[in-house]
């Protein structure tokens, strides 16, 4: 066990101070093999943001990154540079495929102060950014590109450098606008999945529903079921589901937020057989099934890219708080008739199932009782099944990370995580922050738990006891080493 003191909560800036969060300065993708000779350097660059940058500066920046990577290879051939720290910014490097390099340059946070003669003095906060957080964001950029476009190599095989450049431009032009670097934290390192807690009977009902749907709609290859933006069931491989989950919860679902059952905007269909009303609707695909001209276009996704390399259509269908994703082979083009049939089969059953889950969830909530605000907040992550749970985050979207604790405490959590990454053994770290908070990190058997306790007068032994109590109540079926 390690114990330390850390300076958290050193107070916000004074009235004369202005604070500026980290910002994306540039983002580029290059392949050194594409322009090996002098005068051909521009051919290396496959994508560059911002595009307005003068050509020679692009070549110079790419050349510098190439030199850094080559230089660090002499010390560590298998693990070249991951990041470069300078006073004003930090550069992150990622080689997701052989010789394809992605680079993200982030400006360090700034504090601007007024000097005595009224001139602004700019101070760069060089130690504020956590390498692991932003390296994970860069890896996510590639994973999200690959989900919708397949690998860089496949684009090269399909249409050469020209097609690859077109795909990169089309995807990253929009995706980079959704990167809000000031909102990135420990959860971006984990890239976990929040699972919905269910009793056995309701889980079996969902399993039965999925089996019936896959039998009725024989073209379906994979299914995923979510409730309240939390995963219940998935037929996909973990890594594919992890990035699809991120897309659904941070991009697709927020665009289609609707009122709950009172739903004025939810179309209640009275034309169903037996006058069974339902709330089902497509989140991808046709907007109006009664329109004969409705377009049945679904996003194409790529899964198992290391193995069978499958291209699929992603059909997302929602009723109230329940959403089901059907994935069918991309060679099959869904027609309007198919969509109507899916709607008539899935809609009524999913509506009933969503009501059952809601009812069961409310019963469980009543049994567990409405406890008073606990004195601790925690983040839990399991590396084996990617399960993630946070009571620190009230809301986490790409543009907003609404946490109930001070950013300095979030940074301590990130620092503890970096310490855990350096060793394979299980360990525990306890930190006393300057703001009277205790921060505890436990790593045990592929699981990590981070706890923030607001106990001003507690000592090390009492804090340890509190964390044991938390493990007993919140994680009673999970083994943590004492």
DAKA-V362173 format. One record per helix or strand of 2 or more residues. SS is the DSSP state (2 for helix, 1 for strand). FROM is the first residue (numbers start at 1). LEN is the number of residues. Records with the same first field share a line. If there is no record, write none. Layout:
# DAKA-V362173
SS = FROM-LEN, FROM-LEN
This chain:
# DAKA-V362173
1 = 2-5, 18-3, 23-8, 45-5, 83-3, 89-9, 100-8, 110-5, 120-5, 220-8, 230-5, 281-2, 299-5, 310-10, 322-8, 376-7, 387-4, 393-5, 400-4, 427-7, 438-7, 447-7
2 = 32-4, 41-4, 55-19, 131-19, 152-27, 181-3, 186-5, 200-17, 238-18, 273-3, 336-33, 407-16, 460-15
